[in-house]
Structures are given as C-alpha cells and as structure tokens.
Amino acid sequence: MGISQEHLDAMDTVFFDMDGTLFMSETVGPEAARLAVAKLYAEEGIDEPLPPKAYFLSQIGKPDMEYFASLLPERYARFAAELKERVVSNELMILKDSTGAVFPQALETLAKLKAGGYKLALASNCGTAYFNAVCESCGFDTYMDMRLCIEDRGFVPKAELLREIGEVLETRAGVMVGDRINDLDAARQSGVPFIAALWGYGAEGELDAADAQVHSFTELLDLLPGVNGNA
C-alpha cells in the first residue's frame, strides 16, 4: 500500500511493538511457558504431550489471556489464568537473573530516532508485570516517551493504546512498527500506517498487507525521514 510522502514529511512519532520487534522473546517466553505447562500437567494429572518450542514462539504477540489459553488444549482452557501466573513467575525469574536480549541494533536505532527528533512509544499485548520487567531489563525507558500494555488499561485492544498514546504525545503523524498480524490490525484500527518488522515472529505472508516491510533496523532508519541522512 505504501506510506505517502505527505505522511512521512509530517511524521513525528514511532510506535513500537515489544515482543518480536525490539525484544527477543525467544530467550525468555518459550522456556518459561514450557516449564509452566509441564508443571501444570504434572500437578493436575493431565496426560498431554508438551508443544514444541516452535509452537510456543508462534503464539507470542497474541493478547494476554488469549496467549495463555492458546498454550493449552481447549478442554483445559479453565486453567489459563493459573497458567498465566506460573508463566509470568518463570519469566520474571529468568529476567531477574539475566539481561533481556534485544534484537541487534534495536537500542542503537532507538537512540538515532530520538536524536532525529522522533517521539517514541511502546505498545504491547502483554501483561503489566512482564512488560515492566522486560522494559527494566532491556533499558527501553531510556528511549520511550510513553509505554503501555493492554493490562495497564484493563485489557483494551492495542488500537486503544495507540490512540491514547497519540493523544498524550500530541502526535501529528505516526507509524506503527511490529511483527505480528495483531500489530497490523491495531495500526489499521487506529488509522496509523504499519511497517512490518520481518525479523520478528510473524509467519510467511502474515504481514503482506503492511504499508511497508523492512528486514532490518537499518532499513527502518533508511525509510524514516530525518535519520541516516534522509531528507
């Protein structure tokens, strides 16, 4: 579809997704979820095979409780809230013991965008405790003008977060960068152009409807005016 030159010229805000866009969730999420599901199965006497790591990774990016429900067979969906507590506890433990892994060039890109005069924001479908832990571990607050996750606002759709952030930051024109269809949908619903981060966890073809696609942070910087020598 493309982003109009008029919009690019007026752009002053970049909205980022977190998991799979800035944060390498594969270093925390799948193992935390696998251990939690295994323990739940053992304690509840559930005789089911554990999903492979690739499955856990493929579910990242879904809205909070939808994600946890997706980790269980449908007939055991009643354990989703309990599973969330177990998974988040494991995630916080992992993050406490190590520095969160960001994608290569992620922090450098945020710094260049800030230096170029952009307002930066983070909007995530995750829960508050995990969101805060990742942001602290990765140092995202150094760069973000505002950040929200859906649990911060009672599990509203991500599009509502984009609208609120845009109003608070008095955004003239913004763009959303993300790696999953939920990010694309949120951008569409809030009237913001969408750039697909193809280094993330989206399946092949999942983001074909994006306004632009980038394979690296360098390509992202090349696309946005005011950085990397762009007019």
C-alpha positions as CSV (number, residue, x, y, z in Angstrom):
1,M,0.0,0.0,0.0
2,G,2.8,2.4,0.8
3,I,3.2,5.4,3.1
4,S,2.5,8.7,1.4
5,Q,5.3,11.3,1.2
6,E,3.0,13.8,2.9
7,H,2.6,11.5,5.9
8,L,6.4,10.8,6.0
9,D,7.1,14.5,5.9
10,A,4.8,15.2,8.9
11,M,5.8,12.1,10.9
12,D,6.9,12.8,14.5
13,T,6.1,9.6,16.4
14,V,7.1,5.9,16.0
15,F,5.0,3.3,17.9
16,F,6.8,0.0,18.5
17,D,5.6,-3.4,19.4
18,M,7.8,-5.1,22.0
19,D,7.9,-8.9,21.7
20,G,9.5,-9.9,18.4
21,T,10.1,-6.3,17.3
22,L,12.5,-4.9,19.9
23,F,12.8,-7.8,22.5
24,M,13.9,-11.3,21.5
25,S,11.1,-13.1,23.4
26,E,12.5,-16.5,22.3
27,T,15.2,-16.0,25.1
28,V,12.5,-16.0,27.8
29,G,9.0,-16.8,26.7
30,P,9.1,-20.3,25.3
31,E,11.1,-21.8,28.1
32,A,9.1,-20.1,30.8
33,A,5.9,-21.3,29.2
34,R,7.1,-24.9,28.6
35,L,8.2,-25.3,32.2
36,A,4.9,-23.9,33.4
37,V,2.8,-26.1,31.2
38,A,4.8,-29.2,32.2
39,K,4.3,-28.4,35.9
40,L,0.6,-27.8,35.5
41,Y,0.1,-31.0,33.6
42,A,2.0,-33.0,36.3
43,E,0.1,-31.4,39.2
44,E,-3.3,-31.7,37.5
45,G,-2.7,-35.2,36.2
46,I,-3.1,-34.1,32.6
47,D,-1.8,-36.6,30.1
48,E,-1.0,-34.5,27.1
49,P,2.2,-34.0,25.1
50,L,4.1,-30.7,25.5
51,P,4.0,-28.5,22.5
52,P,7.4,-27.9,20.8
53,K,9.3,-24.7,21.3
54,A,8.3,-23.5,17.9
55,Y,4.7,-23.6,18.9
56,F,5.2,-21.5,22.0
57,L,7.1,-19.0,19.9
58,S,4.4,-18.9,17.3
59,Q,1.8,-17.7,19.8
60,I,3.8,-14.7,21.0
61,G,2.1,-11.5,20.2
62,K,-1.5,-12.5,21.0
63,P,-3.4,-10.5,23.5
64,D,-2.5,-11.5,27.1
65,M,-5.1,-14.1,28.1
66,E,-5.6,-15.3,24.5
67,Y,-1.9,-16.2,24.5
68,F,-2.1,-18.2,27.7
69,A,-5.3,-20.0,26.6
70,S,-3.6,-20.9,23.3
71,L,-0.9,-22.9,25.2
72,L,-3.5,-25.4,26.5
73,P,-5.8,-27.9,24.7
74,E,-9.2,-26.3,24.5
75,R,-10.7,-28.7,27.1
76,Y,-8.3,-27.4,29.7
77,A,-8.8,-23.7,29.0
78,R,-10.1,-23.3,32.5
79,F,-6.5,-23.4,33.7
80,A,-5.5,-20.4,31.6
81,A,-5.4,-17.9,34.4
82,E,-3.5,-20.3,36.6
83,L,-1.1,-20.9,33.8
84,K,-0.5,-17.2,33.4
85,E,0.6,-16.9,37.0
86,R,3.1,-19.7,36.5
87,V,4.5,-18.5,33.2
88,V,4.9,-14.9,34.4
89,S,6.6,-16.1,37.6
90,N,9.1,-18.0,35.4
91,E,9.6,-15.1,33.1
92,L,10.3,-12.7,36.0
93,M,12.8,-15.2,37.4
94,I,14.6,-15.5,34.1
95,L,14.7,-11.8,33.6
96,K,15.9,-11.2,37.1
97,D,18.9,-13.5,36.6
98,S,19.9,-12.1,33.2
99,T,19.8,-9.0,31.0
100,G,16.9,-9.1,28.5
101,A,18.1,-9.8,24.9
102,V,17.2,-7.1,22.4
103,F,17.5,-7.6,18.7
104,P,20.8,-6.5,17.2
105,Q,20.8,-2.7,16.5
106,A,17.5,-2.2,18.4
107,L,18.8,0.2,21.0
108,E,21.1,2.0,18.6
109,T,18.1,2.5,16.3
110,L,16.0,3.9,19.2
111,A,18.9,6.3,20.1
112,K,19.1,7.5,16.4
113,L,15.4,8.1,16.2
114,K,15.5,10.1,19.5
115,A,18.4,12.1,18.2
116,G,16.4,12.7,15.0
117,G,13.6,14.3,17.0
118,Y,11.1,11.5,17.0
119,K,8.8,10.7,19.9
120,L,8.9,7.0,20.7
121,A,6.3,4.8,22.2
122,L,5.9,1.2,23.2
123,A,2.5,-0.6,22.9
124,S,2.2,-4.3,23.9
125,N,-0.4,-7.0,24.1
126,C,1.3,-8.5,27.2
127,G,0.6,-8.2,30.9
128,T,1.9,-5.5,33.2
129,A,4.4,-7.4,35.3
130,Y,6.1,-9.0,32.3
131,F,6.0,-5.6,30.5
132,N,7.7,-3.7,33.3
133,A,10.3,-6.4,33.8
134,V,11.3,-6.5,30.2
135,C,11.5,-2.7,29.9
136,E,13.6,-2.5,33.0
137,S,15.9,-5.4,31.9
138,C,16.4,-4.0,28.4
139,G,16.6,-0.3,29.3
140,F,13.7,0.7,27.0
141,D,12.6,3.5,29.3
142,T,15.8,5.4,28.4
143,Y,14.3,6.0,24.9
144,M,10.5,5.8,25.3
145,D,8.3,8.9,25.7
146,M,5.4,6.7,26.7
147,R,4.7,3.0,27.1
148,L,1.5,1.0,27.7
149,C,0.5,-2.6,27.7
150,I,-3.1,-3.8,27.4
151,E,-3.3,-4.8,31.1
152,D,-2.4,-1.3,32.1
153,R,-5.8,-0.3,30.7
154,G,-8.0,-3.2,31.6
155,F,-7.1,-5.3,28.6
156,V,-8.4,-2.9,26.0
157,P,-7.4,-3.7,22.3
158,K,-4.0,-2.5,21.3
159,A,-5.6,0.1,19.0
160,E,-6.9,1.9,22.0
161,L,-3.3,2.1,23.4
162,L,-2.1,3.7,20.1
163,R,-5.0,6.2,20.2
164,E,-4.3,7.2,23.9
165,I,-0.5,7.5,23.3
166,G,-1.1,9.6,20.2
167,E,-3.3,12.0,22.1
168,V,-0.9,12.3,25.1
169,L,2.1,12.8,22.9
170,E,0.2,15.2,20.6
171,T,1.2,13.1,17.6
172,R,0.8,14.9,14.2
173,A,1.6,11.7,12.2
174,G,2.8,8.4,13.4
175,V,3.8,4.9,12.2
176,M,3.5,1.5,13.9
177,V,6.3,-1.0,13.7
178,G,5.5,-4.6,14.6
179,D,5.9,-8.2,13.7
180,R,2.5,-9.9,14.0
181,I,-1.0,-9.6,12.5
182,N,-2.3,-8.2,15.8
183,D,0.1,-5.2,15.3
184,L,-1.1,-4.7,11.8
185,D,-4.8,-4.8,12.9
186,A,-4.1,-2.3,15.7
187,A,-2.5,0.1,13.3
188,R,-5.4,-0.2,10.8
189,Q,-8.0,0.3,13.6
190,S,-6.2,3.4,14.9
191,G,-5.5,4.9,11.4
192,V,-1.8,4.6,11.6
193,P,0.4,3.3,8.8
194,F,2.1,0.0,9.5
195,I,5.7,-1.1,8.9
196,A,6.3,-4.9,9.1
197,A,9.4,-5.9,11.1
198,L,10.3,-9.1,9.1
199,W,13.0,-10.1,11.6
200,G,10.3,-11.0,14.1
201,Y,8.0,-14.0,14.7
202,G,5.4,-13.5,12.1
203,A,4.7,-16.4,9.7
204,E,5.5,-16.1,6.0
205,G,2.8,-13.9,4.3
206,E,1.3,-12.8,7.6
207,L,2.1,-9.2,7.0
208,D,1.8,-8.9,3.3
209,A,-0.8,-6.2,3.8
210,A,1.7,-3.9,5.6
211,D,2.3,-0.4,4.2
212,A,6.0,-1.2,4.2
213,Q,8.2,-4.1,5.1
214,V,11.8,-3.9,6.5
215,H,14.2,-6.7,7.0
216,S,16.5,-4.9,9.5
217,F,16.7,-1.8,11.7
218,T,19.0,-0.2,9.1
219,E,16.2,-0.5,6.5
220,L,13.8,1.1,9.0
221,L,16.1,4.0,9.5
222,D,16.5,4.4,5.8
223,L,12.7,4.6,5.4
224,L,12.1,7.3,8.0
225,P,13.0,11.0,7.3
226,G,15.5,12.8,9.5
227,V,17.8,9.9,10.2
228,N,20.6,8.2,8.3
229,G,21.0,11.4,6.3
230,N,17.4,11.2,4.9
231,A,15.7,14.4,4.0
